[in-house]
Amino acid sequence: MHTSWTQRLALLTGGAAMVVASGAASVVPAASALAASPAVQACAEEAPTEARLARGSSAKDPELYGSTDAKMYEGMKNSKRLPNGSVTVPTVFHMLSDHAFSAAEKARWQKMIAAQMVVLNDSYSGKTAKDASDTPFRFKLTGTTWTVNSAWYNIEPGKPEKAMKKALKVGDARTLNVYAANIADGVLGWSYFPKKVTTNGRDFMDGVVMIGETMPGGNLGDYSEGDTLTHETGHWLALEHTFENGCKKKGDHVDDTPAEAVAQYNCPDGADTCSAPGLDPIHNFMDYTQDSCMNMFTPGQAKRMSDAWVAFRANG
């Protein structure tokens, strides 16, 4: 796999099944087939890269970002924390298909998009758990496009992605573009950290790519409650995985997320993989647990997203 972006992956193993139906390909992973694994692999070129692989992989953990970007992401300017709900993010869904959308299919997707927007706003409003932090961000659906293109529907990294985004992307760095397609190999979604696609002439690459069936009402089982977009939007706002850097002190550069040695899957209550205080943050949106398990951002993550918005997105 040759990638250059942050990915949230759920790869199929022997206990899982892939179902391909007319108009949509859906991956239905068996919960027992996914397990925590530190094995990840990437080819980092233009943006931070993180991979999610199934157990048994012999790949090595990638560097989150190159040395030239490390100081920038690790030590973003400490700006005044934006007030809760003070930033409304225009959000556009680009629905991809390999065939013409029927009226019934459009109606189904529109219902799922509406439900996804509720999940996204609840997640960033601190409504999902008692300890969940509110954030500055609210999301407003401002448009939906419908595109028939088999290469873009079966999206892969490289030229097809670039062509798709050049043709479809709208707005500037303040607009969240969501590309809902069918991604190969069990990848749930990916997104780019802001700097590389908002400050070097590659702004068209900005946004989130995800499997459409990860939205509420989809057919991916544990991964169809809408938290893939919550997770990937966290990366869009410069959040790292909670298990980044393992048990090392710097971790994900957020002080109030306990250290975590490896990604966690399913919902392993009581997991504690580092000697530092605190259990693994399995309920955090930036871990790899199933949707029903993840339900919160921390105040520190809300502050980091606020700083990232000011540094990279607020001026468009």
C-alpha positions in Angstrom: 0.0 0.0 0.0 1.5 3.4 -1.0 -0.3 6.2 0.8 0.2 9.8 1.8 -2.6 10.6 4.1 -4.2 9.7 7.4 -6.2 6.5 7.1 -8.7 4.8 9.3 -8.6 1.1 8.2 -10.5 -2.0 9.0 -9.0 -4.8 7.0 -10.8 -8.1 6.4 -9.5 -11.3 7.9 -10.6 -14.9 7.7 -13.6 -14.4 9.9 -15.0 -11.5 7.9 -17.0 -11.3 4.7 -17.3 -8.9 1.8 -20.6 -8.3 0.2 -20.9 -6.6 -3.1 -24.4 -5.5 -4.2 -25.7 -3.6 -7.1 -24.8 0.1 -6.7 -22.7 -0.3 -3.6 -19.9 -2.4 -2.2 -20.0 -3.0 1.5 -17.6 -4.6 3.8 -19.1 -6.4 6.8 -16.3 -7.2 9.3 -16.9 -9.7 12.0 -16.1 -8.0 15.3 -14.0 -11.0 16.5 -11.9 -10.8 13.3 -10.4 -7.4 14.3 -7.8 -7.1 17.0 -5.3 -4.5 18.3 -2.2 -4.5 16.2 0.8 -2.2 16.2 1.7 -3.3 12.7 1.2 -0.5 10.3 2.9 0.6 7.1 3.0 3.7 5.0 4.9 5.7 2.5 4.9 9.3 3.8 5.4 11.9 1.2 3.1 14.9 1.5 1.0 14.6 4.6 0.9 12.7 7.9 0.2 9.0 7.3 -1.4 6.5 9.7 -2.7 3.1 8.8 -5.0 0.6 10.4 -4.2 -3.0 9.6 -5.5 -6.3 10.8 -3.6 -8.5 13.3 -0.8 -10.5 11.9 0.7 -7.9 9.7 4.5 -7.7 9.6 4.5 -4.0 8.6 6.2 -1.4 10.8 4.7 1.7 12.4 5.1 4.7 10.1 6.3 8.1 11.1 3.3 10.3 11.5 5.0 13.1 9.5 8.3 14.0 8.1 10.9 15.8 10.1 10.2 19.1 8.2 6.7 19.1 9.5 7.2 17.6 13.0 7.8 20.9 14.9 4.8 22.5 13.1 2.3 19.8 14.1 3.8 19.1 17.5 4.0 22.7 18.6 1.2 24.6 16.9 0.8 28.2 18.0 -1.2 28.4 21.3 -4.1 30.6 20.3 -7.0 31.7 22.4 -9.5 28.9 22.5 -12.4 29.6 20.3 -15.8 29.6 22.0 -18.0 26.5 21.9 -20.1 26.5 18.8 -18.5 29.6 17.3 -17.4 28.0 14.0 -19.9 26.8 11.5 -18.3 24.5 8.9 -20.0 24.4 5.5 -20.2 20.7 4.7 -20.7 19.2 1.2 -21.2 15.6 0.4 -20.1 14.2 -2.9 -21.9 10.9 -3.5 -20.2 8.6 -6.0 -21.6 5.6 -7.9 -20.7 3.3 -10.7 -24.2 3.6 -12.1 -27.0 6.1 -12.4 -28.7 6.8 -9.0 -32.2 5.6 -8.8 -34.8 7.7 -7.0 -34.9 5.2 -4.2 -31.1 5.2 -3.9 -31.0 9.0 -3.7 -33.7 9.0 -1.1 -31.8 6.4 1.0 -28.5 8.3 0.8 -30.2 11.6 1.7 -31.7 10.0 4.8 -28.3 8.7 5.7 -26.6 12.0 5.1 -29.1 13.8 7.4 -28.5 11.2 10.1 -24.7 11.6 9.6 -25.0 15.3 10.2 -26.7 14.7 13.5 -24.0 12.3 14.6 -21.3 14.8 13.5 -22.8 17.7 15.4 -23.6 15.7 18.5 -20.0 14.4 18.5 -18.5 17.9 18.3 -21.0 19.4 20.7 -20.1 17.1 23.6 -23.6 15.4 23.6 -22.3 11.9 23.2 -21.0 11.2 26.7 -21.0 12.7 30.2 -17.3 13.5 30.0 -17.3 14.5 26.3 -16.0 18.0 25.6 -17.8 20.5 23.6 -15.8 22.1 20.8 -15.9 25.3 18.7 -17.3 23.3 15.7 -20.7 22.9 14.2 -21.4 21.5 10.8 -24.0 22.7 8.3 -24.9 20.7 5.2 -24.7 23.1 2.3 -24.8 20.8 -0.7 -24.8 17.3 -2.1 -23.5 16.3 -5.5 -24.3 13.1 -7.4 -21.6 11.8 -9.7 -21.5 8.6 -11.8 -17.9 7.6 -12.4 -16.7 4.0 -11.8 -13.1 5.0 -11.3 -14.0 7.5 -8.7 -16.6 5.3 -7.0 -13.9 2.5 -6.6 -11.5 5.1 -5.4 -7.8 4.4 -4.9 -4.9 6.6 -4.0 -3.1 8.5 -6.8 -4.4 9.9 -10.0 -8.1 8.9 -9.6 -8.3 10.7 -6.3 -6.6 13.8 -7.6 -8.9 13.9 -10.7 -12.0 13.4 -8.6 -11.2 16.2 -6.1 -10.1 18.6 -8.8 -13.5 18.2 -10.5 -15.7 18.1 -7.4 -14.2 20.1 -4.5 -16.0 23.3 -3.6 -15.2 26.1 -1.2 -11.9 26.9 0.5 -10.0 25.5 3.6 -13.1 26.3 5.8 -15.3 23.9 3.8 -15.5 20.2 4.7 -15.7 18.2 1.5 -16.8 14.6 2.1 -16.4 12.1 -0.7 -18.6 9.0 -0.1 -17.5 6.1 -2.3 -16.5 2.4 -2.2 -12.9 2.1 -0.9 -10.9 -1.1 -1.6 -9.4 -3.4 0.9 -11.6 -2.6 3.9 -10.4 1.0 4.3 -13.1 2.9 6.1 -11.8 6.4 5.2 -8.9 8.8 5.1 -8.3 12.5 5.4 -5.4 15.0 5.2 -3.9 17.1 7.9 -4.5 20.7 7.0 -1.2 22.3 6.3 -0.1 20.2 3.4 -3.3 20.8 1.4 -4.1 24.3 2.4 -0.8 26.1 2.1 1.2 24.7 -0.8 -1.1 24.9 -3.8 -2.7 21.5 -3.2 -5.8 22.8 -1.7 -8.0 20.6 -4.0 -6.8 17.5 -2.1 -8.4 18.7 1.1 -11.3 16.8 2.6 -12.5 13.4 3.8 -12.8 10.2 1.7 -14.9 7.5 3.3 -17.1 4.5 2.5 -20.7 5.8 2.2 -22.0 2.8 4.1 -20.2 4.0 7.3 -23.0 6.5 7.7 -25.9 5.7 10.0 -28.2 3.2 8.3 -25.3 1.6 6.4 -24.5 -2.0 6.2 -21.1 -2.3 7.8 -22.3 -3.5 11.1 -20.0 -2.1 13.9 -18.8 0.6 11.6 -22.2 2.0 10.4 -23.1 4.5 13.2 -21.4 7.5 11.6 -18.2 7.7 13.6 -15.8 7.3 10.6 -16.6 10.8 9.6 -16.2 12.0 13.2 -12.8 10.4 13.3 -11.6 11.6 10.0 -12.8 15.1 10.6 -10.7 15.0 13.7 -7.7 14.4 11.5 -8.9 17.2 9.2 -8.6 19.4 12.3 -5.1 18.1 13.1 -5.9 15.5 15.7 -3.6 12.5 15.9 -4.6 9.0 16.9 -4.7 8.5 20.7 -2.1 5.7 20.3 0.4 7.9 18.3 3.9 7.5 19.6 2.8 4.7 21.9 3.8 5.1 25.5 6.2 7.9 24.9 5.7 11.1 26.8 4.7 13.2 23.8 2.0 10.8 22.6 -0.6 12.5 20.5 0.4 16.0 21.8 -2.7 16.3 23.9 -2.1 16.2 27.7 -5.5 14.8 28.8 -5.6 11.7 26.6 -3.9 8.8 28.4 -1.0 7.1 26.7 -1.8 4.0 24.7 0.7 1.6 23.3 -1.4 0.3 20.3 -4.6 0.9 18.6 -7.6 -0.8 20.2 -10.4 -2.5 18.4 -13.9 -3.7 19.4 -14.4 -2.3 22.9 -11.9 -3.7 25.4 -13.1 -2.2 28.6 -10.3 -1.8 31.2 -7.4 -2.0 28.6 -4.2 -0.4 30.0 -1.2 -0.8 27.7 1.1 1.9 29.2 2.5 2.3 32.7 1.5 6.0 32.7 -1.6 7.0 34.6 -5.0 6.3 33.0 -6.6 3.5 31.1 -6.4 3.3 27.3 -8.8 5.9 25.9 -10.9 3.4 24.1 -14.0 5.7 24.1 -12.1 8.4 22.3 -13.1 9.2 18.7 -9.5 9.1 17.7 -8.9 5.4 18.7 -9.8 2.5 16.4 -12.6 1.0 18.5 -16.0 0.2 17.0 -18.5 3.0 16.6 -20.7 2.0 19.6 -17.6 2.3 21.8 -16.2 5.7 20.8 -18.1 8.7 22.2 -15.9 11.6 23.2 -13.2 14.2 22.6 -11.3 15.6 25.5 -10.9 19.3 26.4 -7.3 19.1 25.2 -8.4 17.7 21.9 -10.9 20.5 21.5 -8.2 23.1 22.2 -5.8 21.5 19.7 -8.6 21.5 17.0 -9.2 25.2 17.8 -5.5 26.0 17.4 -5.4 24.1 14.1 -8.4 26.0 12.8 -6.8 29.3 13.6 -3.4 28.3 12.2 -4.5 26.6 9.0 -8.2 27.1 8.1 -9.7 30.3 9.5 -8.5 32.5 6.7 -9.7 30.2 4.0 
